[in-house]
Amino acid sequence: MMMFDRLAGRLAALTCLLIALPAAAQNLSVDINQGVSRPLPIAVPEFATQNSVSTAAGTTAQLGAQVAEVISNDLESSGLFNPIDPLAFTTDVTFPDVTAPRYASWRTVNAQALVTGFVNANANGEITVGCYLYDVFSETTLVRQGFSTDASAWRRAAHKCADAVYSRLTGETGYFDSRVVYVSETGPATSRIKRLAIMDQDGANHRFLTNGQNLVLTPRFAPNQQTVAYLSYAQNRPRIYIYDIASGSQRLIGDFPNMSFAPRFSPDGSTLVFSQARAGNTDIYKMNVNGGNVVRLTSGPGIDTAPSYSPDGRRIVFESDRGGTQQLYVMNADGSGQQRISFGEGARYGTPVWSPRGDLIAFTKIGGGKFRIGVMRPDGSGERLLTDAWQDEGPTWSPNGRVIMFFRSRRGGGADLHSVDLTGINERRIPTPLEGSDPAWSPLRP
């Protein structure tokens, strides 16, 4: 824990050293709306080093190979890029080649783009990771950035390089330098042990936040990414807690006599919206993160739960069975203007989450013997299903609103984390040490 906290402090100081070049006359791009039938061929050779020097995380030569591998995996996982097998490369990249690529060599392996760079050790014990993106056919520089950080944080530098490449070629913000908090599960179905866990979006740097003594559910990041709200059954009472990631401390929020659950932060992090059961009725409430100023937002019969703010904080989407079946509703942040937006025939809808872009709402659709992940516009139009497995649920958005992570339950028991992009084509399993559920994706890290 102490080592992780020191590292977290160093990550906060990760700085960009080099300035991106102008984008004039640079035409290479990827259309993120056309699916993944023909991902862009891209070469990501091992990053060079001026002199191989030992660091706390290995030699700079070793780090150069590892940085390239992480970047390649990030880009491939998006479904938009096809990293070329390094065995096909006709040349190694030396330190001088980083700023003066041998374009003809890369054209022989049909690379349309080249990601290269360097890892150098600094006198203060840190490392600098240089990141370059080239259009192989026009022989132009598209990205030139660099990051200085503690050697132990080399993975973050690699993710930031991948984000820069993704952003330049798609025109969208990247999402690789982000984290996921989720519920790690183990044990038989009748006595599951559920612990809060946190990891990078690719499954690396995994650690547990709670010990499993108490059942936990629905963890959600605060916008500042330093705290997590979640539901805990400590002392057999379902109540909302906030966990501080750096210190490991946790505190009870709103010690209500009734069941409270499904917490989620407002976009500015000042408010929690949640559900609470009172007198046989479950409604949505909001309160300050310090537990004060509790306001009831819904009051109709039935169960109102799973609230999620729009990114501008002006509206809330939630699920309710007030009409006889579980459906999605949208209301203003003060509880006014409540209206139903889901109307799928013979289906139920739940776990809605507003996209960080504001253009879509992700949800779980229940019908035909299946739980599937889908999206719709905030007015209920344009409904599309992205998965078609037996039981997919609990969607959460990537920071750029282009990928959705969720958990998939298996018929024989157990669950795993998966992701799917908005085309519904690029679906992947996210590696975790144990089984997992209830993922929540963080914003892009600073």
C-alpha positions as CSV (number, residue, x, y, z in Angstrom):
1,M,0.0,0.0,0.0
2,M,2.7,2.5,0.9
3,M,4.7,1.8,-2.3
4,F,1.6,2.3,-4.3
5,D,0.8,5.6,-2.6
6,R,4.3,6.9,-3.2
7,L,4.0,5.9,-6.9
8,A,0.6,7.6,-7.1
9,G,2.2,10.8,-6.0
10,R,4.8,10.5,-8.6
11,L,2.3,9.8,-11.3
12,A,0.6,13.1,-10.5
13,A,3.8,14.8,-11.5
14,L,4.0,13.1,-15.0
15,T,4.8,16.0,-17.3
16,C,4.8,16.5,-21.0
17,L,8.2,17.8,-22.2
18,L,7.9,18.1,-26.0
19,I,5.3,20.1,-28.0
20,A,3.2,18.4,-30.6
21,L,4.0,19.6,-34.1
22,P,1.4,21.5,-36.3
23,A,-1.1,19.3,-38.1
24,A,-1.0,21.1,-41.4
25,A,-0.8,18.9,-44.5
26,Q,-1.2,15.7,-42.5
27,N,-4.0,13.5,-44.0
28,L,-3.6,10.1,-42.4
29,S,-6.6,9.4,-40.2
30,V,-8.9,6.6,-39.0
31,D,-12.7,6.8,-39.3
32,I,-14.0,5.5,-35.9
33,N,-17.5,5.2,-37.2
34,Q,-16.8,2.6,-39.9
35,G,-16.3,-0.5,-37.7
36,V,-13.2,-2.6,-37.6
37,S,-13.3,-4.5,-40.9
38,R,-10.0,-2.9,-42.1
39,P,-8.0,-1.5,-39.1
40,L,-5.0,0.7,-40.0
41,P,-1.7,-1.2,-40.4
42,I,0.7,0.4,-37.9
43,A,4.3,-0.4,-36.9
44,V,5.3,-0.1,-33.3
45,P,9.0,-1.2,-33.0
46,E,10.9,-1.3,-29.8
47,F,11.7,2.1,-28.5
48,A,15.4,3.0,-28.7
49,T,17.7,4.3,-26.0
50,Q,20.7,6.5,-26.3
51,N,22.6,4.3,-23.8
52,S,21.2,1.3,-22.0
53,V,21.2,2.4,-18.4
54,S,19.8,0.6,-15.3
55,T,16.8,2.1,-13.6
56,A,14.5,1.0,-10.8
57,A,12.2,-0.7,-13.3
58,G,14.9,-2.4,-15.5
59,T,17.3,-1.1,-18.1
60,T,16.2,1.6,-20.5
61,A,16.6,-1.0,-23.3
62,Q,14.2,-3.3,-21.6
63,L,11.8,-0.5,-20.9
64,G,11.9,0.5,-24.6
65,A,10.6,-3.0,-25.5
66,Q,8.0,-2.9,-22.8
67,V,6.7,0.6,-23.7
68,A,6.3,-0.5,-27.3
69,E,4.4,-3.6,-26.3
70,V,1.9,-1.6,-24.2
71,I,1.4,1.0,-26.9
72,S,0.8,-1.8,-29.5
73,N,-1.6,-3.6,-27.2
74,D,-3.5,-0.4,-26.5
75,L,-3.9,0.5,-30.1
76,E,-4.9,-3.0,-31.1
77,S,-7.5,-3.2,-28.3
78,S,-9.4,-0.3,-29.8
79,G,-10.1,-2.4,-32.9
80,L,-9.0,0.5,-35.1
81,F,-5.4,-0.4,-35.6
82,N,-3.5,-3.5,-36.7
83,P,0.0,-3.5,-35.2
84,I,2.3,-5.4,-37.6
85,D,4.1,-8.4,-36.2
86,P,7.6,-7.3,-35.2
87,L,9.0,-10.4,-36.9
88,A,8.1,-8.8,-40.2
89,F,10.3,-5.7,-39.6
90,T,13.2,-5.4,-41.9
91,T,15.2,-3.1,-39.7
92,D,15.8,-2.2,-36.0
93,V,15.3,1.4,-34.8
94,T,18.4,3.0,-33.5
95,F,18.4,6.2,-31.5
96,P,19.1,8.4,-34.6
97,D,16.2,6.7,-36.5
98,V,13.7,8.0,-34.0
99,T,13.8,11.5,-35.5
100,A,14.9,10.4,-39.0
101,P,12.9,7.3,-39.9
102,R,13.9,5.1,-42.8
103,Y,10.5,5.3,-44.5
104,A,11.3,2.9,-47.3
105,S,11.9,0.1,-44.9
106,W,8.5,0.6,-43.3
107,R,6.7,0.8,-46.6
108,T,8.1,-2.7,-47.4
109,V,6.0,-4.1,-44.5
110,N,2.9,-2.1,-45.6
111,A,2.9,0.1,-42.5
112,Q,0.8,3.2,-43.1
113,A,1.8,4.7,-39.8
114,L,4.9,4.3,-37.6
115,V,5.0,4.8,-33.8
116,T,8.5,5.0,-32.5
117,G,10.4,6.8,-29.7
118,F,13.0,6.4,-27.0
119,V,13.5,5.8,-23.3
120,N,16.4,7.6,-21.7
121,A,17.5,7.8,-18.1
122,N,17.8,11.2,-16.4
123,A,20.3,12.3,-13.8
124,N,17.6,12.7,-11.2
125,G,16.6,9.0,-11.4
126,E,13.6,9.6,-13.6
127,I,13.2,8.5,-17.2
128,T,12.1,10.4,-20.3
129,V,9.9,8.6,-22.8
130,G,9.8,10.2,-26.3
131,C,6.8,9.4,-28.5
132,Y,6.7,10.0,-32.3
133,L,4.0,9.2,-34.9
134,Y,4.8,9.3,-38.6
135,D,2.8,9.0,-41.8
136,V,4.9,6.5,-43.7
137,F,3.8,7.4,-47.2
138,S,3.8,11.2,-46.9
139,E,6.9,11.0,-44.7
140,T,5.5,13.6,-42.3
141,T,5.5,13.9,-38.5
142,L,2.1,13.7,-36.9
143,V,2.9,13.6,-33.2
144,R,6.0,14.5,-31.2
145,Q,5.6,14.3,-27.4
146,G,7.6,13.3,-24.5
147,F,7.0,12.4,-20.8
148,S,9.3,12.6,-17.8
149,T,8.4,10.4,-14.9
150,D,9.6,8.0,-12.2
151,A,10.8,4.8,-13.9
152,S,8.2,2.8,-12.0
153,A,5.5,4.7,-13.9
154,W,6.7,3.8,-17.4
155,R,3.3,2.2,-18.2
156,R,1.5,5.5,-17.8
157,A,4.0,7.1,-20.2
158,A,3.2,4.3,-22.7
159,H,-0.6,4.8,-22.3
160,K,-0.2,8.5,-22.8
161,C,1.8,7.9,-26.0
162,A,-1.0,5.5,-27.2
163,D,-3.6,8.2,-26.3
164,A,-1.6,10.8,-28.4
165,V,-1.5,8.4,-31.4
166,Y,-5.2,7.5,-31.1
167,S,-6.2,11.1,-30.7
168,R,-4.2,12.3,-33.7
169,L,-5.4,9.6,-36.1
170,T,-9.1,9.5,-35.0
171,G,-9.7,13.1,-34.0
172,E,-11.1,11.8,-30.6
173,T,-9.7,12.0,-27.1
174,G,-7.9,8.8,-26.1
175,Y,-8.9,6.6,-23.2
176,F,-5.9,4.3,-22.4
177,D,-4.5,6.3,-19.5
178,S,-7.4,5.5,-17.2
179,R,-8.4,3.1,-14.5
180,V,-11.3,0.8,-13.6
181,V,-12.7,0.1,-10.2
182,Y,-14.8,-3.0,-9.9
183,V,-16.0,-5.8,-7.6
184,S,-13.7,-8.8,-7.5
185,E,-15.6,-12.0,-6.7
186,T,-14.6,-15.5,-5.5
187,G,-16.2,-18.4,-3.7
188,P,-19.4,-20.4,-4.0
189,A,-22.6,-18.8,-5.1
190,T,-24.1,-19.2,-1.6
191,S,-21.2,-17.4,0.1
192,R,-19.5,-15.1,-2.4
193,I,-16.6,-12.9,-1.3
194,K,-16.8,-9.5,-2.9
195,R,-13.9,-7.0,-2.7
196,L,-13.3,-3.6,-4.2
197,A,-10.4,-3.7,-6.7
198,I,-8.7,-1.2,-8.9
199,M,-6.6,-1.6,-12.0
200,D,-5.5,0.1,-15.2
201,Q,-8.0,-0.1,-18.0
202,D,-5.9,-3.0,-19.5
203,G,-5.9,-5.0,-16.3
204,A,-2.3,-4.0,-15.2
205,N,-1.4,-2.6,-11.8
206,H,-4.1,-4.5,-10.1
207,R,-4.7,-4.3,-6.4
208,F,-7.5,-4.9,-3.9
209,L,-9.0,-2.0,-1.9
210,T,-11.1,-4.0,0.6
211,N,-10.5,-7.3,2.3
212,G,-13.8,-9.0,1.5
213,Q,-15.0,-9.1,5.1
214,N,-18.1,-7.1,4.1
215,L,-20.1,-7.5,0.8
216,V,-19.6,-4.5,-1.5
217,L,-21.4,-3.4,-4.6
218,T,-21.6,-0.7,-7.3
219,P,-18.3,1.2,-6.9
220,R,-18.3,4.6,-8.7
221,F,-15.4,7.0,-9.2
222,A,-15.5,10.6,-8.1
223,P,-14.6,13.0,-10.9
224,N,-11.3,13.8,-9.1
225,Q,-10.5,10.0,-9.3
226,Q,-9.2,10.1,-5.7
227,T,-12.3,8.7,-4.1
228,V,-14.8,5.9,-4.8
229,A,-18.4,5.7,-3.6
230,Y,-19.8,2.3,-3.1
231,L,-22.4,0.2,-1.3
232,S,-21.3,-1.9,1.7
233,Y,-23.2,-4.4,3.8
234,A,-21.1,-3.7,6.9
235,Q,-22.9,-4.9,10.0
236,N,-25.6,-6.3,7.6
237,R,-26.8,-2.9,6.8
238,P,-26.6,-1.7,3.1
239,R,-25.2,1.8,3.3
240,I,-23.1,4.1,1.2
241,Y,-19.4,4.6,1.9
242,I,-16.6,6.7,0.3
243,Y,-13.2,5.2,-0.1
244,D,-10.1,7.3,-0.3
245,I,-7.7,5.6,-2.8
246,A,-4.5,7.2,-1.6
247,S,-4.9,6.7,2.1
248,G,-7.1,3.6,2.1
249,S,-9.5,5.2,4.6
250,Q,-13.3,5.0,4.2
251,R,-16.2,6.8,5.8
252,L,-19.9,6.3,6.0
253,I,-22.0,8.8,4.1
254,G,-25.5,9.5,5.4
255,D,-26.2,7.0,8.2
256,F,-29.8,6.5,7.3
257,P,-32.0,4.0,9.2
258,N,-33.2,2.6,5.9
259,M,-31.5,0.8,3.0
260,S,-29.5,3.1,0.7
261,F,-27.8,2.0,-2.5
262,A,-26.7,2.8,-6.1
263,P,-24.6,5.9,-5.3
264,R,-23.1,8.0,-8.1
265,F,-21.3,11.4,-8.1
266,S,-22.5,14.5,-9.9
267,P,-20.1,15.8,-12.6
268,D,-18.6,18.4,-10.3
269,G,-18.1,15.8,-7.5
270,S,-20.0,17.9,-4.9
271,T,-23.2,15.8,-4.8
272,L,-24.1,12.1,-4.5
273,V,-27.3,10.8,-6.1
274,F,-28.6,7.5,-4.7
275,S,-31.7,5.4,-3.9
276,Q,-33.2,4.9,-0.5
277,A,-36.0,2.6,0.7
278,R,-38.5,4.3,3.0
279,A,-41.9,3.0,4.2
280,G,-41.9,0.3,1.5
281,N,-41.1,2.7,-1.4
282,T,-37.8,3.3,-3.1
283,D,-37.0,6.7,-4.4
284,I,-34.0,8.7,-5.6
285,Y,-32.3,11.3,-3.4
286,K,-29.3,13.6,-3.6
287,M,-27.1,14.9,-0.9
288,N,-23.8,16.7,-0.4
289,V,-20.7,14.5,-0.3
290,N,-20.3,15.3,3.3
291,G,-23.7,13.7,4.0
292,G,-25.8,16.9,4.5
293,N,-28.6,18.6,2.6
294,V,-30.6,15.5,1.6
295,V,-33.2,16.2,-1.1
296,R,-35.8,13.7,-2.3
297,L,-36.1,13.8,-6.2
298,T,-38.8,11.2,-6.9
299,S,-41.9,10.3,-4.9
300,G,-44.1,8.0,-7.1
301,P,-45.0,4.4,-6.3
302,G,-42.6,1.7,-7.2
303,I,-38.9,1.3,-7.2
304,D,-36.8,4.2,-8.6
305,T,-33.1,3.5,-8.7
306,A,-29.8,3.5,-10.6
307,P,-29.6,7.3,-11.2
308,S,-26.9,8.7,-13.4
309,Y,-26.2,12.4,-14.2
310,S,-25.8,13.8,-17.7
311,P,-22.2,15.2,-18.1
312,D,-23.5,18.8,-17.8
313,G,-25.2,17.9,-14.5
314,R,-28.6,19.2,-15.6
315,R,-30.4,15.9,-16.0
316,I,-30.6,12.4,-14.4
317,V,-31.5,9.1,-16.1
318,F,-32.8,6.4,-13.8
319,E,-34.8,3.1,-13.9
320,S,-38.3,2.7,-12.4
321,D,-41.0,0.1,-12.4
322,R,-43.7,2.8,-11.7
323,G,-45.5,1.8,-15.0
324,G,-45.6,-1.9,-14.2
325,T,-42.3,-2.9,-15.8
326,Q,-38.7,-1.9,-15.3
327,Q,-38.0,1.1,-17.7
328,L,-35.8,4.1,-18.2
329,Y,-36.8,7.6,-17.3
330,V,-35.1,11.0,-17.5
331,M,-35.7,14.0,-15.3
332,N,-34.2,17.4,-14.5
333,A,-31.6,17.4,-11.7
334,D,-34.1,18.9,-9.3
335,G,-36.6,16.0,-10.0
336,S,-38.9,17.9,-12.3
337,G,-39.9,16.9,-15.8
338,Q,-39.8,13.1,-15.4
339,Q,-40.5,11.2,-18.6
340,R,-40.1,7.7,-19.8
341,I,-37.6,7.1,-22.7
342,S,-37.6,3.3,-23.2
343,F,-40.4,1.5,-25.0
344,G,-39.0,-1.8,-26.3
345,E,-41.8,-4.2,-26.7
346,G,-41.9,-7.0,-24.1
347,A,-38.5,-5.8,-22.6
348,R,-37.3,-4.4,-19.4
349,Y,-34.4,-1.8,-19.1
350,G,-32.0,-1.1,-16.3
351,T,-28.6,0.2,-15.1
352,P,-28.6,3.3,-17.3
353,V,-25.4,5.4,-17.6
354,W,-25.0,8.7,-19.4
355,S,-22.1,8.9,-21.9
356,P,-19.4,11.4,-21.0
357,R,-20.1,12.9,-24.4
358,G,-23.7,13.5,-23.5
359,D,-25.0,12.0,-26.8
360,L,-26.0,8.5,-25.6
361,I,-27.2,6.5,-22.6
362,A,-26.0,2.9,-22.2
363,F,-28.3,0.4,-20.5
364,T,-29.0,-3.3,-19.9
365,K,-32.0,-4.6,-21.8
366,I,-33.7,-7.7,-20.4
367,G,-35.9,-9.8,-22.7
368,G,-36.0,-13.0,-24.8
369,G,-34.1,-14.8,-22.0
370,K,-31.1,-12.5,-22.4
371,F,-29.4,-9.5,-20.7
372,R,-27.8,-7.4,-23.4
373,I,-25.9,-4.1,-23.5
374,G,-27.4,-1.3,-25.6
375,V,-27.4,2.4,-26.2
376,M,-30.0,5.0,-27.1
377,R,-30.2,8.8,-27.4
378,P,-31.4,10.7,-24.3
379,D,-34.8,11.1,-25.8
380,G,-35.1,7.3,-26.3
381,S,-34.6,7.3,-30.0
382,G,-31.9,5.3,-31.9
383,E,-31.8,2.3,-29.7
384,R,-29.1,-0.2,-30.7
385,L,-28.0,-3.4,-29.0
386,L,-24.2,-4.0,-28.9
387,T,-24.0,-7.4,-27.3
388,D,-25.9,-10.7,-27.6
389,A,-24.7,-13.0,-24.9
390,W,-26.8,-14.8,-22.2
391,Q,-26.3,-12.2,-19.4
392,D,-24.4,-8.9,-20.0
393,E,-25.1,-6.1,-17.6
394,G,-23.7,-3.1,-15.7
395,P,-22.3,-0.9,-18.5
396,T,-19.7,1.9,-17.8
397,W,-18.3,4.3,-20.4
398,S,-14.7,4.9,-21.4
399,P,-13.6,8.5,-20.8
400,N,-14.1,9.4,-24.5
401,G,-17.5,7.8,-24.8
402,R,-16.5,5.3,-27.5
403,V,-16.1,2.0,-25.5
404,I,-18.3,0.4,-22.9
405,M,-17.1,-2.0,-20.2
406,F,-19.6,-4.4,-18.6
407,F,-19.7,-7.8,-16.9
408,R,-20.8,-11.0,-18.3
409,S,-22.3,-13.8,-16.2
410,R,-21.7,-17.4,-17.2
411,R,-24.5,-20.0,-17.2
412,G,-22.4,-22.3,-14.9
413,G,-21.8,-19.4,-12.5
414,G,-19.2,-16.6,-12.2
415,A,-18.7,-13.4,-14.1
416,D,-16.0,-11.7,-16.1
417,L,-15.4,-8.1,-17.3
418,H,-15.7,-7.4,-21.0
419,S,-15.7,-4.3,-23.3
420,V,-17.3,-3.5,-26.6
421,D,-17.1,-0.4,-28.8
422,L,-20.0,1.5,-30.2
423,T,-20.0,-0.5,-33.5
424,G,-20.8,-3.7,-31.4
425,I,-18.0,-5.5,-33.4
426,N,-14.9,-5.0,-31.3
427,E,-15.6,-7.0,-28.1
428,R,-12.9,-8.1,-25.7
429,R,-12.5,-9.8,-22.3
430,I,-10.7,-7.7,-19.7
431,P,-8.2,-9.8,-17.7
432,T,-8.6,-9.9,-13.9
433,P,-7.0,-12.2,-11.3
434,L,-10.4,-13.4,-10.1
435,E,-14.0,-13.1,-11.4
436,G,-15.4,-9.6,-11.7
437,S,-18.5,-7.5,-11.8
438,D,-19.8,-3.9,-11.5
439,P,-17.0,-2.1,-13.3
440,A,-16.7,1.7,-13.2
441,W,-14.3,3.5,-15.6
442,S,-12.5,6.5,-14.4
443,P,-12.1,9.8,-16.3
444,L,-8.8,10.2,-18.3
445,R,-6.0,10.8,-15.8
446,P,-4.3,14.2,-15.8
